Amino acid sequence: MRNLFMVLLMAVLCVACSQTDSYVNVIPKDVAVVASVDLQSLGEKASLKDYKGFIDMALLKVQKSDEALYEQLKEIVDDPLSLGLALNEPLYVFSLEGGQSGAAVMKVDDGDKVKQLVQQVLTQEGFEYQEEGDRLWISGPVAIVVTDELLLVGENRVAMEKLLEQTAGESFASTDRWDELETVAGDVKLFVAQGQLEQFKELMNQAEIAELYKALGIDVQEATQVLGLDFQPGKAVVTGKVKVSEEYGKIQEDLLDKLDGSFLKKMPANPVVWMAFNMNGEALCGLMERVLEAMPDAARNVKMEDLKPLLENIDGELAFAMNGISQGGKSGVPDLTVFAKVKDNSWEQELKKLGDAPGIAFGMAEDDVFYLTTNSEVMNEPGKDLDNSVADAAWADKADGSYCCLVVEAEPMKDLAKMFLNRREMRQAEVVLEKLERAELEAVSLTESKATIHFDNKEDNALKQLIQLVVSMNM
């Protein structure tokens, strides 16, 4: 039983260790930016095989000048794995020296094949090569090294030799930040540590900026962001996660709460833009005061004594919608509707001091609900549930449970675009808007967000549709 336990333990360790390939050891532990690209997934989702005819035409030009290179490239096009690179493993692009330079690394399955191709292609472009053991060095505008395990591209050889000497314990893969990058979903992933960026360090040398971050309780050295871009059938999704200090997290908790869709039935359907958030006005004032105290120059242009009574009056959900240009009321007035949960009628009283504005109605729909609108249907009975409302939209569920939400609809955008774009610009806009359905941005938690672009075509992958869109716009 003891021997069996040892065998099982070794098996578990081997599986666990195999999840991190040694080629990632070249990524420094204190890296500021790392991007992970799944080339195989992108190729499949883009349906690159559909463009084989165009690729074959391009190869014919190569054949006229170099038959041997043509045969090599033709083999790669027909069978990408013949390249010798592990296309099923991510390509990593990462920063060096605080973001001042960068490098890229890929895993190699067949070092000899990669070396042969790199030599054949790059030496024709004026690059020089040198062999040292299992390493093939290529020098030119950038430095390239191919080993039996990896292909590494960087700014210069000195920096790359240093990267090659790194051990697993000295690499980014040995940190918790690696787990942050690996666990986010996406064909393309991005990790950013703001505190490691040289440009950000220079920014923090400014006293006002440093005081601002201190006032907000943001620990620059610990703050990180991770993004994942995932192409799916009919939509492209970007998910984001941020790591913040406990103090800043508390500020967020005091400031924002979850939406419950309070005003969905009271707002007209098919808005060009719809936005909602649930905010504590008193917490917002406190945050603004902290910011202005840390940035005295900005405070000169803000009369907090005038703003404070209005901001503190916010007491929950606030929703805004623009439905293009108003069809009723005053011609040419934007069709706007705003509803807000408030403590009293302060907003109504302040707006009355400004006098009447043609085509605009505002007031209290209920004792604790303020409204402002140019929409004739809402004007008739403010606060009444509408027969045709935002609640019927496909995205209405986003307004229940998220912390804030923004939606832009493509179809009603067309009429609005005609008012601001010339004929040529409008043709380009129509090409895009015909393909798209809507864009959504939501804060699913205080540290996580999601942005989604929805296409009309729900069957084809979003990446394939994006490529087709770019091609059609340039024809």
Disulfide bonds with the S-S distance in Angstrom:
none
